[in-house]
Amino acid sequence: MVSVIACTIRDTMIENVFNNFNSQLWQEKELIIILNNDNMNRSMWEEKAKEYDNITVFQLPEEKTLGDCLNFGIERSKFDIVAKFDDDDYYSPFYLSEAMKVFNSTDAQLVGKGVSFMYFENNQLLTLYTYKDGKENHAGKSFLKGGTLMFRKNLYPEIKFPSRKSSGQNGTGTDRLFLRTCKRRNIKIYTTSRYNYVYIRRAKLDHTYKKSNRILKNRSIVIEKTSNFKHLVNKNFDAEE
């Protein structure tokens, strides 16, 4: 019931992409991986994908935009719910299950997180970040973190990801324009909890997000200094019923 699309330009993210998907407890799912760099080792990705019957790998020329890649993935998806996974973030085993509870119990067309955890690798610091106009467990218009977008496939092709160069290599502009279009069309938006997803600020200096760590920290609430944040962010809402 869920088609996960992961676009990447980095071979170094292979383990993270596969682990995030394979750890999901939601059973009915597929993963569509789209390589968007001409120098990537496609055979390595395909060899790993052979171990699973629900993972496929495609490669598009690097001149194709993130929006092009996402639309390509949607067109090849099998299921009625599409989830966008970023290649370098963390998705807990309960991530898809939490969002699917919303889809299955409401008339939501687009689901995501307006409040989420953020982890700074350099400082081993976990924080809570509220995005502009972001809300938690909310029905109605809200900012959504780009890496948490899940939507009903029938929105497409009336609503597509923009086929244009984004303002950042991680596609922040692409996600923002998609969300803006959804709001303009009065798409029914719901947000989930702060749990089960972490936006990772990598230790390497080549991180694609341009805002400095200092600014992001100033906008965040410090949760804990830790080398392992999973026990703080993983939450099984099914166990609470």
Secondary structure by P-SEA (a helix, b strand, c coil): cbbbbbbbccccaaaaaaaaaaacccccbbbbbbbcccccaaaaaaaaacccccbbbbbccccccaaaaaaaaaaaccccbbbbbbcccccccaaaaaaaaaaacccccbbbbcbbbbbbccccbbbbbbccccccccccbbbbcccbbbbbccccccccccccccccccaaaaaaaaaaaaaaaccbbbbbccccccccccccccccccccaaaaaaacccccccccccccccccccccc
